[in-house]
Amino acid sequence: MAAVFYVSSGYMTFVYWFAFELGEILSFMVLPIIVSSIVAFYKPKTVSKKLNQYRWKLLAFSLIWITNSHVLMALITNVMVLISLLVLLISDSQKFKSRINEYFKVAGVYILGSLYVLVSMFTQYVGRGVVGPDRYFGAMSFKNLIINSLDNIISPGDVPAHLVLNMGIVMIVVMMVCFMDFHNLGMFGKTFFWFGSFIYSCFNRFISMGSYR
């Protein structure tokens, strides 16, 4: 639901209909699949049998899709997935062997499917002294992110994209409800609430850096 809400937020509406950033649009199409695949690793009983059966394949091919669509999204998503799977691996040592096998499958298929993009990216940027202008590294503050989300602004292009970046008012309301009902959440819910909040704030800050372009 979080992935669906974010994809439907005001800023993403700007990306779809006004900026038409095709790479970003394509990468966001599989975000719900990636989140669902991660949940399938954590709580197999909460998802369908088909999703649970193909979870590592769905995760691997979704990551390949994103890497071939949008490099910045690929970097952010890979960090999110890596942290999620490592936390699961450490917290559930009883299934270590079966999980590590699936992880190697995901990594192997992903690397093979994205190798030409990854090699090109590293050869073009690493050690080349490529830097952006100073303002490129100035991400939006968390305060402005919340204010923009409450305003739920959609820019038709006459306002700089980084000034209207937001996760949408619906997502803010959902986070507030979860926070108020925090004591009723299980360990799984509490972990994902804090982790999700952290990733969301970082996610939007990174996207705001990219918007300066």
Contacts in CASP RR format, 6 or more apart in sequence:
PFRMAT RR
TARGET T0000
AUTHOR 0000-0000-0000
METHOD contacts of the structure
MODEL  1
MAAVFYVSSGYMTFVYWFAFELGEILSFMVLPIIVSSIVAFYKPKTVSKK
LNQYRWKLLAFSLIWITNSHVLMALITNVMVLISLLVLLISDSQKFKSRI
NEYFKVAGVYILGSLYVLVSMFTQYVGRGVVGPDRYFGAMSFKNLIINSL
DNIISPGDVPAHLVLNMGIVMIVVMMVCFMDFHNLGMFGKTFFWFGSFIY
SCFNRFISMGSYR
1 174 0 8 1.000
2 35 0 8 1.000
2 171 0 8 1.000
2 174 0 8 1.000
2 196 0 8 1.000
2 200 0 8 1.000
3 31 0 8 1.000
3 32 0 8 1.000
3 34 0 8 1.000
3 35 0 8 1.000
3 36 0 8 1.000
4 32 0 8 1.000
5 167 0 8 1.000
5 168 0 8 1.000
5 170 0 8 1.000
5 171 0 8 1.000
5 174 0 8 1.000
6 12 0 8 1.000
6 28 0 8 1.000
6 31 0 8 1.000
6 167 0 8 1.000
6 168 0 8 1.000
6 171 0 8 1.000
6 200 0 8 1.000
7 28 0 8 1.000
7 29 0 8 1.000
7 31 0 8 1.000
7 32 0 8 1.000
8 170 0 8 1.000
9 149 0 8 1.000
9 166 0 8 1.000
9 167 0 8 1.000
9 168 0 8 1.000
9 170 0 8 1.000
9 171 0 8 1.000
10 152 0 8 1.000
10 153 0 8 1.000
10 154 0 8 1.000
10 164 0 8 1.000
10 166 0 8 1.000
10 168 0 8 1.000
11 148 0 8 1.000
11 154 0 8 1.000
11 161 0 8 1.000
11 164 0 8 1.000
11 165 0 8 1.000
11 166 0 8 1.000
11 167 0 8 1.000
11 168 0 8 1.000
11 207 0 8 1.000
12 28 0 8 1.000
13 154 0 8 1.000
14 154 0 8 1.000
14 155 0 8 1.000
14 156 0 8 1.000
14 157 0 8 1.000
14 161 0 8 1.000
14 164 0 8 1.000
15 21 0 8 1.000
15 24 0 8 1.000
15 25 0 8 1.000
15 28 0 8 1.000
15 161 0 8 1.000
16 25 0 8 1.000
18 155 0 8 1.000
18 156 0 8 1.000
18 157 0 8 1.000
19 157 0 8 1.000
19 161 0 8 1.000
23 69 0 8 1.000
23 70 0 8 1.000
23 73 0 8 1.000
24 69 0 8 1.000
24 70 0 8 1.000
24 73 0 8 1.000
26 65 0 8 1.000
26 69 0 8 1.000
26 70 0 8 1.000
27 65 0 8 1.000
27 66 0 8 1.000
27 69 0 8 1.000
27 70 0 8 1.000
27 73 0 8 1.000
27 74 0 8 1.000
27 77 0 8 1.000
28 73 0 8 1.000
29 65 0 8 1.000
30 62 0 8 1.000
30 65 0 8 1.000
30 66 0 8 1.000
31 77 0 8 1.000
33 58 0 8 1.000
33 62 0 8 1.000
34 59 0 8 1.000
34 62 0 8 1.000
34 63 0 8 1.000
34 66 0 8 1.000
34 77 0 8 1.000
34 81 0 8 1.000
36 47 0 8 1.000
36 51 0 8 1.000
36 58 0 8 1.000
37 51 0 8 1.000
37 55 0 8 1.000
37 56 0 8 1.000
37 58 0 8 1.000
37 59 0 8 1.000
37 62 0 8 1.000
38 59 0 8 1.000
38 81 0 8 1.000
38 84 0 8 1.000
38 85 0 8 1.000
39 46 0 8 1.000
39 47 0 8 1.000
40 47 0 8 1.000
40 51 0 8 1.000
40 52 0 8 1.000
40 55 0 8 1.000
41 55 0 8 1.000
41 84 0 8 1.000
41 85 0 8 1.000
41 88 0 8 1.000
41 99 0 8 1.000
41 102 0 8 1.000
42 84 0 8 1.000
42 88 0 8 1.000
42 188 0 8 1.000
42 192 0 8 1.000
43 188 0 8 1.000
44 52 0 8 1.000
47 55 0 8 1.000
51 58 0 8 1.000
55 102 0 8 1.000
56 102 0 8 1.000
56 103 0 8 1.000
56 105 0 8 1.000
56 106 0 8 1.000
57 109 0 8 1.000
59 81 0 8 1.000
59 106 0 8 1.000
60 105 0 8 1.000
60 106 0 8 1.000
60 108 0 8 1.000
60 109 0 8 1.000
60 110 0 8 1.000
61 109 0 8 1.000
63 74 0 8 1.000
63 77 0 8 1.000
63 78 0 8 1.000
63 81 0 8 1.000
63 106 0 8 1.000
63 110 0 8 1.000
63 114 0 8 1.000
64 109 0 8 1.000
64 110 0 8 1.000
64 113 0 8 1.000
64 114 0 8 1.000
66 73 0 8 1.000
66 74 0 8 1.000
66 77 0 8 1.000
67 74 0 8 1.000
67 110 0 8 1.000
67 114 0 8 1.000
67 117 0 8 1.000
67 118 0 8 1.000
68 114 0 8 1.000
68 117 0 8 1.000
71 117 0 8 1.000
71 121 0 8 1.000
72 206 0 8 1.000
72 207 0 8 1.000
72 210 0 8 1.000
74 114 0 8 1.000
76 202 0 8 1.000
76 203 0 8 1.000
76 206 0 8 1.000
80 199 0 8 1.000
80 203 0 8 1.000
83 195 0 8 1.000
84 195 0 8 1.000
85 99 0 8 1.000
85 103 0 8 1.000
87 191 0 8 1.000
87 195 0 8 1.000
88 99 0 8 1.000
89 96 0 8 1.000
89 99 0 8 1.000
89 100 0 8 1.000
89 103 0 8 1.000
92 99 0 8 1.000
111 118 0 8 1.000
124 130 0 8 1.000
133 212 0 8 1.000
135 212 0 8 1.000
136 209 0 8 1.000
136 210 0 8 1.000
136 212 0 8 1.000
136 213 0 8 1.000
137 209 0 8 1.000
138 208 0 8 1.000
138 209 0 8 1.000
138 212 0 8 1.000
139 205 0 8 1.000
139 206 0 8 1.000
139 208 0 8 1.000
139 209 0 8 1.000
140 148 0 8 1.000
140 162 0 8 1.000
140 165 0 8 1.000
140 204 0 8 1.000
140 205 0 8 1.000
140 208 0 8 1.000
142 201 0 8 1.000
142 205 0 8 1.000
145 165 0 8 1.000
145 166 0 8 1.000
145 167 0 8 1.000
145 201 0 8 1.000
145 204 0 8 1.000
145 205 0 8 1.000
145 208 0 8 1.000
146 172 0 8 1.000
148 163 0 8 1.000
148 164 0 8 1.000
148 165 0 8 1.000
148 166 0 8 1.000
149 166 0 8 1.000
149 167 0 8 1.000
149 168 0 8 1.000
149 169 0 8 1.000
149 171 0 8 1.000
149 172 0 8 1.000
150 169 0 8 1.000
150 172 0 8 1.000
151 166 0 8 1.000
151 169 0 8 1.000
152 166 0 8 1.000
152 168 0 8 1.000
152 169 0 8 1.000
153 159 0 8 1.000
153 164 0 8 1.000
153 166 0 8 1.000
154 164 0 8 1.000
155 161 0 8 1.000
155 163 0 8 1.000
155 164 0 8 1.000
160 211 0 8 1.000
161 211 0 8 1.000
162 208 0 8 1.000
162 210 0 8 1.000
162 211 0 8 1.000
162 212 0 8 1.000
165 204 0 8 1.000
165 207 0 8 1.000
165 208 0 8 1.000
165 211 0 8 1.000
166 204 0 8 1.000
167 200 0 8 1.000
167 204 0 8 1.000
171 200 0 8 1.000
175 197 0 8 1.000
178 185 0 8 1.000
178 193 0 8 1.000
179 193 0 8 1.000
182 190 0 8 1.000
182 193 0 8 1.000
185 193 0 8 1.000
END
